[in-house]
Amino acid sequence: MTGTVLPRVLRAATFRFAALYVAVFAGSALVLGAAAFFEARSALRQQMTDRIKSEATFLKDEFQTQGLGHLIDVVRTRGQGASALDYLVEDRSGTHLVGEMPAVKDLKPGWTTIDVPRASEDGGRPERVRALVADLGVGVLLAVGVDLRQIGELEEAFATAFLWTIGPAAVLGIIGGAVLSRAFLRRVDTIDRTVEAIIGGDFTRRVPTRGTGDDLDRLASTLNRMLDRIAALMDSLRQVSSDVAHDLRTPLSRLYQRLEEARAHARSVADYESSIDAALGEAQGLLETFSALLRIAQVEGASSRAGFSEVSLTGMTETVVDAYLLDAEEAGHQLTSTICQNATVNGDQELLMQALANLVENALRHTPPGTRIDIRLESDPEAGVLLAVEDNGPGVAEVDLPRLTGRFYRGERSRTTPGNGLGLSLVSAVAELHRAKLTLISRKPGLRVCLAFPVDERWPAHAKRSAAL
């Protein structure tokens, strides 16, 4: 690990989390170990006290029933073995009668601590014995005790166990945190290199994923989707720039020519008025085109659906049908509708109405008199809501279908009719904003344009009604 990598590892979030976890684990283990230690020591002390009291009571009974000689014999016998207690029997003058503990001057009844000398091979330090002194009468004192080294050994055992548990755990935790941090930093470096490449202009680069589904993989997938969206928007921007330059050049040229012609050839007020009227018509068409482009850009740039509300597609469709009924009759078209009841979606009512109006206007504009135009609104609790506009006119060539939603695109049959080729582009943008699927189907004859909205659990059961207008 180099000197430049180590600081990064120590600053990594994974290393800090690992260190925090180790600290919390060590602190918890310390608290639990201390609680267990004090509980065990207290229990051991109580056990020793009970054992000493019981032994002192037994020996006192032996003395009272069978005398001093028998007591001395019993003490010698019970003082043998590794687990034996420590004993002392002495008289009032301090003379040692029997037991491992030395005689103590001025020994008083009750609890006391007696130092018992140890052999030089054991280190020479005396052992401390906690003893209970009892006055047996007739000038005899009995002391029964236990070596306090047992408690010291318990403390040592707990300390050793704690060190052997916490120490390796802390070391392994730190090592594991460093390893995880290096792995994390490698993946972060990969993301950083990808982003730097994109900043440098390589918009084809994407953040690699491992397929593990972890947090970094999900982040990488989200970044890739964002990059795909940005790339699509930039491609759309380049295409729009190209389309604007190409498709607006012709009307601007016509506007220039009309003004130039008026300046060069107009000889009367009527000539000037005619030329100005023609130029105004061209300018009005340009303004409408720019307005449509701006509207499409606004719809495509709307990233938030927070302003959406419940929209009644039933009422909206009926309103559009009523609005275009007279225009259809004047153009010699037959406008019919099949509208289900209570169809609602979550969306923007103004945009949805504009999209449906564009579809109806396209059908009226690009079909000959006598064409039947049918507007259908169908709903199903499982399939969702389907809004369609279809006609039995000349239709659209199959090769043109995928390109109809492109800006300024117009099929061969539509080039002689008014329009700017932006109607279906707006419909496509509205559909994408509402997460609806836009489908164009050639009916032979005729064209069917469908908007399929996803299922919304708020929709109630629907009943269809049909009306021929």
C-alpha positions as CSV (number, residue, x, y, z in Angstrom):
1,M,0.0,0.0,0.0
2,T,1.6,3.2,-1.2
3,G,1.8,6.4,0.7
4,T,-0.6,8.1,-1.7
5,V,-3.2,5.3,-1.5
6,L,-3.3,4.9,2.3
7,P,-4.7,8.3,3.1
8,R,-7.5,7.8,0.5
9,V,-8.3,4.4,2.1
10,L,-8.4,6.0,5.6
11,R,-10.7,8.7,4.2
12,A,-13.0,6.3,2.5
13,A,-16.6,6.0,3.9
14,T,-16.3,2.2,4.0
15,F,-13.2,2.4,6.1
16,R,-14.8,4.9,8.5
17,F,-17.9,2.7,8.8
18,A,-15.7,-0.4,9.5
19,A,-13.7,1.5,12.1
20,L,-16.9,2.8,13.7
21,Y,-18.3,-0.8,13.8
22,V,-15.1,-2.1,15.4
23,A,-15.3,0.7,18.0
24,V,-18.9,0.0,18.8
25,F,-18.2,-3.8,18.9
26,A,-15.2,-3.3,21.2
27,G,-17.2,-0.9,23.5
28,S,-20.1,-3.3,23.7
29,A,-17.9,-6.2,24.4
30,L,-16.1,-4.2,27.1
31,V,-19.3,-3.3,28.8
32,L,-20.7,-6.8,28.6
33,G,-17.3,-8.3,29.7
34,A,-17.1,-5.9,32.7
35,A,-20.7,-6.8,33.7
36,A,-20.0,-10.5,33.4
37,F,-16.7,-10.1,35.3
38,F,-18.3,-8.2,38.2
39,E,-21.2,-10.7,38.4
40,A,-18.8,-13.7,38.3
41,R,-16.6,-12.2,41.0
42,S,-19.5,-11.4,43.2
43,A,-20.9,-14.9,42.8
44,L,-17.5,-16.4,43.5
45,R,-17.1,-14.2,46.7
46,Q,-20.5,-15.3,47.9
47,Q,-19.8,-18.9,47.2
48,M,-16.5,-18.6,49.2
49,T,-18.3,-16.9,52.1
50,D,-21.0,-19.5,52.2
51,R,-18.4,-22.3,52.1
52,I,-16.4,-20.8,54.9
53,K,-19.4,-20.2,57.1
54,S,-20.6,-23.8,56.5
55,E,-17.2,-25.2,57.3
56,A,-16.8,-23.1,60.4
57,T,-20.2,-24.2,61.7
58,F,-19.3,-27.9,61.1
59,L,-16.0,-27.7,62.9
60,K,-17.5,-25.8,65.8
61,D,-20.1,-28.6,66.2
62,E,-17.3,-31.2,66.0
63,F,-15.4,-29.4,68.8
64,Q,-18.4,-29.1,71.0
65,T,-19.4,-32.7,70.7
66,Q,-16.0,-34.5,70.7
67,G,-13.5,-32.1,72.0
68,L,-10.2,-30.3,71.0
69,G,-8.3,-33.5,70.1
70,H,-10.9,-34.6,67.7
71,L,-11.1,-31.1,66.2
72,I,-7.3,-31.1,65.5
73,D,-7.6,-34.5,63.8
74,V,-10.5,-33.3,61.6
75,V,-8.6,-30.1,60.6
76,R,-5.5,-32.1,59.6
77,T,-7.7,-34.4,57.5
78,R,-9.8,-31.7,55.8
79,G,-6.8,-29.6,55.1
80,Q,-5.4,-32.0,52.6
81,G,-5.9,-31.6,48.8
82,A,-5.7,-28.8,46.2
83,S,-9.2,-27.6,46.8
84,A,-9.0,-27.7,50.6
85,L,-9.7,-24.6,52.7
86,D,-7.1,-23.0,54.9
87,Y,-7.4,-23.6,58.6
88,L,-5.9,-22.3,61.9
89,V,-6.6,-23.5,65.5
90,E,-4.8,-21.6,68.3
91,D,-5.3,-20.9,71.9
92,R,-5.7,-17.5,73.7
93,S,-1.9,-17.2,74.1
94,G,-1.4,-17.3,70.3
95,T,0.0,-20.8,70.3
96,H,-0.4,-22.5,66.9
97,L,-2.2,-25.9,67.5
98,V,-3.0,-27.0,63.9
99,G,-3.6,-25.6,60.3
100,E,-1.7,-24.1,57.4
101,M,-2.2,-20.6,58.5
102,P,0.3,-19.2,61.0
103,A,-0.7,-18.1,64.5
104,V,-1.8,-14.5,64.7
105,K,-1.4,-12.4,67.8
106,D,-4.5,-10.7,69.1
107,L,-6.7,-12.6,66.7
108,K,-10.3,-11.4,67.0
109,P,-13.5,-13.2,66.1
110,G,-15.1,-12.2,62.7
111,W,-13.8,-11.7,59.2
112,T,-10.2,-10.9,58.7
113,T,-7.3,-11.2,56.2
114,I,-4.3,-13.3,57.1
115,D,-1.0,-13.4,55.2
116,V,0.3,-16.9,54.7
117,P,4.0,-17.2,53.9
118,R,4.8,-19.2,50.7
119,A,7.7,-21.3,49.7
120,S,10.6,-19.6,47.8
121,E,9.9,-21.7,44.7
122,D,6.4,-20.1,44.6
123,G,7.9,-16.6,44.4
124,G,8.2,-15.9,48.1
125,R,5.3,-13.5,48.2
126,P,2.7,-14.4,50.9
127,E,-0.7,-15.5,49.9
128,R,-3.6,-13.5,51.3
129,V,-6.4,-15.6,52.9
130,R,-9.8,-14.3,53.7
131,A,-10.8,-16.0,56.9
132,L,-13.7,-16.2,59.4
133,V,-12.5,-16.4,63.0
134,A,-14.7,-18.1,65.6
135,D,-14.3,-18.3,69.3
136,L,-14.9,-21.9,70.4
137,G,-14.7,-21.2,74.1
138,V,-12.2,-22.6,76.7
139,G,-9.6,-20.3,75.1
140,V,-9.6,-21.9,71.6
141,L,-9.9,-19.8,68.4
142,L,-10.8,-21.4,65.0
143,A,-10.0,-19.6,61.7
144,V,-11.3,-21.0,58.3
145,G,-10.3,-19.2,55.1
146,V,-9.7,-19.4,51.4
147,D,-6.9,-18.1,49.2
148,L,-7.8,-14.9,47.4
149,R,-5.7,-15.9,44.5
150,Q,-8.7,-17.5,42.9
151,I,-10.4,-14.2,42.4
152,G,-7.1,-12.8,41.0
153,E,-7.0,-15.8,38.6
154,L,-10.5,-15.1,37.5
155,E,-9.7,-11.4,36.8
156,E,-6.6,-12.5,34.8
157,A,-8.6,-15.1,32.8
158,F,-11.2,-12.4,31.9
159,A,-8.6,-9.9,30.9
160,T,-6.8,-12.6,28.7
161,A,-10.1,-13.7,27.1
162,F,-11.0,-10.1,26.4
163,L,-7.7,-9.3,24.8
164,W,-7.8,-12.4,22.7
165,T,-11.4,-11.6,21.6
166,I,-11.3,-7.9,21.1
167,G,-7.7,-7.6,19.8
168,P,-8.0,-9.9,16.8
169,A,-11.5,-8.7,16.1
170,A,-10.2,-5.1,16.0
171,V,-7.3,-6.0,13.8
172,L,-9.4,-8.0,11.4
173,G,-12.0,-5.3,11.3
174,I,-9.4,-2.7,10.4
175,I,-7.9,-4.9,7.7
176,G,-11.3,-5.7,6.4
177,G,-12.2,-2.1,6.3
178,A,-9.0,-1.3,4.4
179,V,-9.7,-4.1,1.8
180,L,-13.3,-3.0,1.3
181,S,-12.1,0.6,1.0
182,R,-9.7,-0.2,-1.7
183,A,-12.3,-2.2,-3.6
184,F,-14.7,0.7,-3.2
185,L,-12.1,3.2,-4.4
186,R,-11.4,1.1,-7.4
187,R,-15.0,1.2,-8.5
188,V,-15.3,4.9,-7.7
189,D,-12.2,5.5,-9.8
190,T,-13.9,3.6,-12.6
191,I,-16.9,5.9,-12.4
192,D,-14.6,8.9,-12.2
193,R,-12.7,7.9,-15.3
194,T,-16.0,7.4,-17.2
195,V,-17.3,10.8,-16.2
196,E,-14.1,12.5,-17.1
197,A,-14.2,10.8,-20.5
198,I,-17.8,12.1,-21.0
199,I,-16.8,15.5,-19.9
200,G,-14.0,15.3,-22.6
201,G,-16.7,14.7,-25.2
202,D,-16.9,10.9,-25.5
203,F,-20.7,10.5,-25.0
204,T,-20.6,6.8,-25.8
205,R,-18.9,5.9,-22.6
206,R,-21.0,4.2,-19.9
207,V,-20.2,3.2,-16.3
208,P,-19.5,-0.6,-16.2
209,T,-21.6,-2.7,-13.9
210,R,-20.9,-6.1,-12.3
211,G,-24.4,-7.4,-12.2
212,T,-24.2,-7.9,-8.4
213,G,-27.2,-5.5,-7.7
214,D,-25.3,-3.7,-4.9
215,D,-25.5,0.0,-4.2
216,L,-22.7,0.9,-6.6
217,D,-24.3,-1.2,-9.4
218,R,-27.6,0.6,-8.9
219,L,-25.9,3.9,-8.9
220,A,-24.0,2.9,-12.1
221,S,-27.3,1.9,-13.7
222,T,-29.0,5.1,-12.8
223,L,-26.0,7.1,-14.1
224,N,-26.2,5.1,-17.4
225,R,-29.9,5.8,-17.8
226,M,-29.2,9.5,-17.2
227,L,-26.4,9.4,-19.8
228,D,-28.7,7.7,-22.3
229,R,-31.3,10.4,-21.7
230,I,-28.8,13.1,-22.1
231,A,-27.4,11.6,-25.3
232,A,-30.9,11.2,-26.7
233,L,-31.7,14.9,-25.9
234,M,-28.4,16.0,-27.5
235,D,-29.1,14.0,-30.6
236,S,-32.6,15.5,-30.6
237,L,-31.1,19.0,-30.2
238,R,-28.7,18.4,-33.1
239,Q,-31.6,17.0,-35.2
240,V,-33.8,20.0,-34.3
241,S,-31.0,22.4,-35.3
242,S,-30.6,20.7,-38.6
243,D,-34.3,20.5,-39.2
244,V,-34.8,24.2,-38.3
245,A,-32.0,25.2,-40.6
246,H,-33.3,23.1,-43.4
247,D,-37.1,23.4,-43.1
248,L,-37.3,27.1,-42.2
249,R,-35.0,28.2,-45.0
250,T,-37.7,27.7,-47.6
251,P,-40.4,29.9,-46.0
252,L,-37.8,32.5,-45.1
253,S,-36.6,32.5,-48.7
254,R,-40.2,32.9,-49.9
255,L,-40.7,35.8,-47.5
256,Y,-37.5,37.5,-48.8
257,Q,-38.5,37.0,-52.4
258,R,-42.0,38.5,-51.9
259,L,-40.5,41.5,-50.2
260,E,-37.9,41.9,-52.9
261,E,-40.5,41.5,-55.6
262,A,-42.7,44.1,-54.0
263,R,-39.8,46.6,-53.9
264,A,-38.8,45.9,-57.5
265,H,-42.1,45.5,-59.3
266,A,-44.9,47.0,-57.3
267,R,-46.3,50.0,-59.1
268,S,-49.5,50.7,-57.1
269,V,-50.9,50.6,-53.6
270,A,-52.8,47.5,-54.5
271,D,-49.5,45.8,-55.6
272,Y,-47.9,46.7,-52.3
273,E,-50.8,45.5,-50.3
274,S,-50.9,42.2,-52.1
275,S,-47.2,41.7,-51.5
276,I,-47.4,42.7,-47.9
277,D,-50.4,40.3,-47.3
278,A,-48.4,37.5,-48.8
279,A,-45.3,38.3,-46.7
280,L,-47.5,38.5,-43.6
281,G,-48.9,35.0,-44.4
282,E,-45.4,33.7,-44.6
283,A,-44.4,35.4,-41.3
284,Q,-47.5,34.0,-39.6
285,G,-46.5,30.5,-40.7
286,L,-43.0,31.0,-39.4
287,L,-44.4,32.2,-36.0
288,E,-46.7,29.2,-35.8
289,T,-43.7,26.9,-36.5
290,F,-41.6,28.5,-33.8
291,S,-44.5,28.4,-31.4
292,A,-44.9,24.7,-32.1
293,L,-41.2,24.1,-31.6
294,L,-41.2,26.0,-28.4
295,R,-44.2,24.0,-27.1
296,I,-42.6,20.7,-28.0
297,A,-39.4,21.8,-26.2
298,Q,-41.4,22.7,-23.1
299,V,-43.2,19.3,-23.1
300,E,-40.0,17.3,-23.6
301,G,-38.2,19.3,-20.9
302,A,-40.9,18.8,-18.3
303,S,-39.1,16.3,-16.0
304,S,-41.6,16.7,-13.1
305,R,-45.1,15.1,-13.0
306,A,-45.8,16.8,-9.6
307,G,-48.3,19.1,-11.2
308,F,-50.4,16.3,-12.7
309,S,-54.0,15.8,-11.5
310,E,-56.8,13.5,-12.3
311,V,-58.1,14.2,-15.8
312,S,-61.4,12.9,-17.2
313,L,-60.5,11.6,-20.6
314,T,-64.3,11.0,-21.1
315,G,-65.2,14.7,-20.7
316,M,-62.1,15.8,-22.6
317,T,-62.8,13.6,-25.6
318,E,-66.4,14.7,-25.7
319,T,-65.3,18.3,-25.7
320,V,-62.9,17.8,-28.6
321,V,-65.5,15.9,-30.6
322,D,-68.0,18.7,-30.1
323,A,-65.4,21.4,-31.1
324,Y,-64.5,19.7,-34.4
325,L,-68.0,18.4,-35.5
326,L,-68.8,21.6,-37.4
327,D,-65.4,21.7,-39.1
328,A,-65.7,18.0,-40.1
329,E,-69.2,18.7,-41.7
330,E,-67.9,21.7,-43.6
331,A,-65.0,19.6,-45.0
332,G,-67.3,16.8,-46.0
333,H,-66.0,14.4,-43.4
334,Q,-68.0,12.0,-41.2
335,L,-66.9,12.3,-37.6
336,T,-68.0,9.6,-35.2
337,S,-67.0,8.6,-31.7
338,T,-67.1,5.7,-29.3
339,I,-66.5,7.0,-25.7
340,C,-66.5,4.9,-22.5
341,Q,-67.7,6.4,-19.3
342,N,-65.5,7.5,-16.3
343,A,-62.1,7.0,-17.9
344,T,-59.5,9.0,-16.0
345,V,-55.7,9.3,-16.1
346,N,-53.2,11.2,-14.1
347,G,-51.9,14.0,-16.3
348,D,-52.0,17.5,-17.7
349,Q,-55.5,18.2,-19.2
350,E,-54.3,21.0,-21.5
351,L,-51.5,18.9,-23.0
352,L,-53.8,15.9,-23.5
353,M,-56.5,18.0,-25.2
354,Q,-53.8,19.6,-27.4
355,A,-52.5,16.1,-28.4
356,L,-56.0,14.8,-29.3
357,A,-56.9,18.0,-31.2
358,N,-53.6,17.6,-33.2
359,L,-54.7,14.0,-34.2
360,V,-58.1,15.2,-35.3
361,E,-56.8,18.1,-37.2
362,N,-54.3,15.8,-39.0
363,A,-57.1,13.5,-40.0
364,L,-59.2,16.3,-41.3
365,R,-56.3,18.0,-43.1
366,H,-54.8,15.0,-44.8
367,T,-57.8,13.0,-45.9
368,P,-60.2,13.8,-48.8
369,P,-63.9,14.7,-48.4
370,G,-66.1,11.7,-47.6
371,T,-63.6,10.2,-45.3
372,R,-64.9,8.8,-42.0
373,I,-62.9,9.7,-38.9
374,D,-63.6,7.8,-35.8
375,I,-62.5,8.7,-32.2
376,R,-62.4,5.8,-29.8
377,L,-61.9,5.9,-26.0
378,E,-61.8,2.5,-24.4
379,S,-60.9,1.4,-20.9
380,D,-60.1,-1.8,-19.1
381,P,-59.2,-2.2,-15.4
382,E,-56.3,-4.5,-16.4
383,A,-55.2,-3.2,-19.8
384,G,-55.5,0.5,-19.1
385,V,-57.1,3.3,-21.3
386,L,-56.8,3.4,-25.0
387,L,-57.4,6.7,-27.0
388,A,-57.4,6.3,-30.7
389,V,-58.1,8.4,-33.8
390,E,-58.6,6.4,-37.1
391,D,-59.8,7.1,-40.6
392,N,-60.4,5.3,-43.8
393,G,-58.6,7.7,-46.0
394,P,-55.6,7.1,-48.3
395,G,-53.4,6.3,-45.3
396,V,-49.6,6.4,-45.0
397,A,-46.9,4.3,-46.7
398,E,-45.4,1.7,-44.4
399,V,-41.9,3.2,-44.9
400,D,-43.2,6.6,-43.6
401,L,-44.7,5.3,-40.4
402,P,-41.6,5.3,-38.2
403,R,-40.7,8.8,-39.3
404,L,-44.0,10.5,-38.9
405,T,-43.3,11.7,-35.3
406,G,-40.0,13.4,-36.4
407,R,-40.0,17.1,-36.5
408,F,-40.9,18.7,-39.9
409,Y,-41.3,15.3,-41.5
410,R,-44.2,15.1,-44.0
411,G,-45.2,12.2,-46.2
412,E,-45.3,12.5,-50.0
413,R,-49.2,12.9,-49.9
414,S,-49.0,15.7,-47.3
415,R,-46.5,18.0,-49.0
416,T,-49.1,19.9,-50.8
417,T,-51.3,20.5,-47.8
418,P,-50.9,23.2,-45.1
419,G,-48.9,22.4,-42.1
420,N,-45.3,22.3,-40.7
421,G,-44.9,18.6,-39.8
422,L,-44.8,19.2,-36.0
423,G,-48.3,17.9,-35.0
424,L,-47.3,14.3,-34.4
425,S,-44.0,15.5,-32.8
426,L,-46.0,17.3,-30.1
427,V,-48.3,14.2,-29.7
428,S,-45.2,12.0,-29.2
429,A,-43.8,14.4,-26.6
430,V,-47.1,14.5,-24.7
431,A,-47.3,10.7,-24.8
432,E,-43.8,10.3,-23.4
433,L,-44.5,12.8,-20.6
434,H,-47.6,10.8,-19.6
435,R,-45.8,7.4,-20.0
436,A,-48.2,6.5,-22.6
437,K,-47.4,4.4,-25.7
438,L,-47.9,6.0,-29.1
439,T,-48.6,3.6,-31.9
440,L,-49.2,4.4,-35.6
441,I,-50.9,1.6,-37.6
442,S,-51.6,1.5,-41.3
443,R,-55.1,0.2,-41.8
444,K,-55.1,-0.1,-45.6
445,P,-57.0,2.1,-46.2
446,G,-56.5,4.7,-43.5
447,L,-54.4,5.3,-40.5
448,R,-54.9,4.5,-36.8
449,V,-53.1,6.5,-34.2
450,C,-53.3,5.1,-30.6
451,L,-52.4,6.5,-27.2
452,A,-52.2,3.6,-24.6
453,F,-52.1,4.9,-21.0
454,P,-50.8,2.6,-18.2
455,V,-53.2,1.1,-15.7
456,D,-54.2,3.4,-12.8
457,E,-55.8,1.6,-9.8
458,R,-58.1,4.5,-9.2
459,W,-60.2,3.7,-12.3
460,P,-63.6,2.4,-11.5
461,A,-65.5,-0.1,-13.6
462,H,-66.4,1.4,-17.0
463,A,-69.5,1.2,-19.1
464,K,-69.2,2.1,-22.8
465,R,-71.6,4.1,-24.8
466,S,-71.5,4.6,-28.5
467,A,-72.6,7.7,-30.4
468,A,-72.6,8.3,-34.1
469,L,-72.4,12.0,-35.0
